[in-house]
Amino acid sequence: MSAIQLLPDLLINQIAAGEVIERPASALKELMENSLDAGATEIVVQLEAGGVKLLRVRDNGSGIPQQQIPLALMRHATSKIASLEDLQRVASMGFRGEALASMAAVAHVALISRHAEAEHAWKVEAVDGSLSVAAPAAHALGTSVEMRELYFNTPARRKFLKSEATEFAYCEEVFKRIALSRPDVAFSLQHNARMVWQLPVATLPALAASEEERAAAMQQRITSILGKEFALNAVQIERRAAGLHLYGTVTQPAYSKATRDSQYFFLNGRFIRDKVVAHAIRQAYQDILHHQRHPAFVLFLDMPPELVDVNVHPAKSEVRFRESQAMHQFIFHTLQQALSGPISTMTAASSDTSSATIQSAQSPAWAGAGQGMHLQQQTMPLHTAAQPLAFYEAMFGAGSGIEDRGSSNPLLSTPHSPLTDSDGIPPLGFALAQLAGIYILAQNRQGLVVVDMHAAHERIVYEKLKLALDGQQIPNQPLLIPVTFHADTLDVATAEEEQQALHTLGFDIAPLSPTTLAVRAMPAMLKQSHAEAAARDVLQELREYGASRALTERRNELLGTLACHSAIRANHELTLTEMNHILREMENTERSGQCNHGRPTWFQMSIADLDKMFMRGK
């Protein structure tokens, strides 16, 4: 075995570079964060060959004094921290003092900087870890760092770099992350002498401005980078509690992605990927996002730096919270509340208000000629905005929601007061017809609303079942004639053992023989015709997971199954009264924009969209 010996400084820095400077994007991140720490309000990035040939970052920050410029390229030299106490409450982006020294060990690095009190700039260069003597140079106030020929002296490592396009894509992603975090800073990105991004300073009001105005400035930068479609589907959130401040934008479930490439979470201004945060966000979208899809968001969490450890990963992209469970609950409940709003508030926050008004219409009953197509319409005047409430009250009863006391249809079991705008028009408007036995067509202030009646009703029942179970028991309905069915011995044994759980879920299931079960009562919200199927599903859940897990961690899956049995099916003909009742229920139901499986329940087509389709005005 060889003798233990100290490694030379160059080799130490090259080893560190393997962790800190993985690729050009890693160097770009460190340099841009240094610029922000220096108080820069403008950062210019220039790349060649994806940053491998050239990576230059110029800023207008405070600059570096002449005597400190050589120290900037030395290992473990930093102005960010000076003691263990500083390390335990890091507030700057960088703090280790490793990045520039690592770059100098594996690339040609030049640093030019002019301090505010200096008459001119000073320049120092590094090749193979050897520093030149600082020399006068021409440069405006601020600093430029230029890195050329990354890994020129470690060719084995350079072979692991990807193609120019791939390395640039990584650099561009780093650029976007940092630009998103600071709308008060102007950014530009050039690649091979071509301007790719030019982001001016967002219109950020003075510090005394309101939170709403500062949020608007943030949204301006988010829209610039992620696009208008992201902004149109966005829900803004903000919550403060116990020194924590969570704010930013999350998108509605309908705007989901196949990948996680539109997920940005910043902790005290630093982009991070954390398992606690990721799990909390997934939980908030749990029963409103389609499986295999991912939400999009730009979220910022400000908190006391002593409550989080950022010195966990060389790239500082992972953190460790001191109170991870409390942090999980704070993020989860904030997002869940923001995404649980009824349609009236969600549409007000995200829809583009149209100037078009609702037109009067009288349509006779009509039957479609195509196979499988059915359009049912009763003659009904849809009043203009002048007297919508009078029309609504005349049709459905003054001062209340839709109510039909002479009907036993479960769709009309719970009256709701309509949520209306200043002219008395509900967000989802008034029903016009039923299309193909599947969709409800309605007209609101913006134009045409198309509703998937099964998906919408499934969500309504699902939320009612959750509320009922939160009250310890789901109301049941005794059956005049019990529904009997053949069951295997395990189902019969489960029915005997789990009577309390079945009672909590609104079922009364009793064995009649070793192979026969009878459903004597079932949840009042479910249809008697589905008694056997619902009972089998519940028994299977209880048998496979046990009552404790079925009513806790499997609760949503179980209630979703029951809601599916209750929801109206395709080709079930509805009257206009029943259609309007579903619309009003949707407006009063949380998360009603998506069914239990995350699929959308309704779409809006504006008058402008329809005019464009028919080329009106051209």
Sequence and secondary structure as in RCSB ss.txt:
>XXXX:A:sequence
MSAIQLLPDLLINQIAAGEVIERPASALKELMENSLDAGATEIVVQLEAGGVKLLRVRDNGSGIPQQQIPLALMR
HATSKIASLEDLQRVASMGFRGEALASMAAVAHVALISRHAEAEHAWKVEAVDGSLSVAAPAAHALGTSVEMREL
YFNTPARRKFLKSEATEFAYCEEVFKRIALSRPDVAFSLQHNARMVWQLPVATLPALAASEEERAAAMQQRITSI
LGKEFALNAVQIERRAAGLHLYGTVTQPAYSKATRDSQYFFLNGRFIRDKVVAHAIRQAYQDILHHQRHPAFVLF
LDMPPELVDVNVHPAKSEVRFRESQAMHQFIFHTLQQALSGPISTMTAASSDTSSATIQSAQSPAWAGAGQGMHL
QQQTMPLHTAAQPLAFYEAMFGAGSGIEDRGSSNPLLSTPHSPLTDSDGIPPLGFALAQLAGIYILAQNRQGLVV
VDMHAAHERIVYEKLKLALDGQQIPNQPLLIPVTFHADTLDVATAEEEQQALHTLGFDIAPLSPTTLAVRAMPAM
LKQSHAEAAARDVLQELREYGASRALTERRNELLGTLACHSAIRANHELTLTEMNHILREMENTERSGQCNHGRP
TWFQMSIADLDKMFMRGK
>XXXX:A:secstr
        HHHHHHHHHHHH SSHHHHHHHHHHHHHHTT SEEEEEEEGGGTSEEEEEE S    GGGHHHHTST
T  SS  SHHHHTT  SS  SS HHHHHHHHSEEEEEEE TT SSEEEEEEETTEE   EEE   SEEEEEEEST
TTT HHHHTTS  HHHHHHHHHHHHHHHHHH TTSEEEEEETTEEEEEE       TTS HHHHHHHHHHHHHHH
H HHHHHTEEEEEEEETTEEEEEEEE TTS BSSSTTEEEEETTEE   HHHHHHHHHHTTTTS TT B  EEEE
EE  GGGEE TTSTTS   EETTHHHHHHHHHHHHHHHHT  HHHHHHHH                   STT  E
E        TTSHHHHHHHHH TTS    TT   GGGSS       TTS  TT EEEEEETTTEEEEE SSEEEE
EEHHHHHHHHHHHHHHHHHHTTS  EEEEEEEEEEE  HHHHHHHHHTHHHHHHTT EEEEEETTEEEEEEEETT
S GGGHHHHHHHHHHHHHHHHHHHHTTTTHHHHHHHHHHHHS  TT    HHHHHHHHHHHHTSTTTTB TTS B
 EEEEEHHHHHHHTTTT 
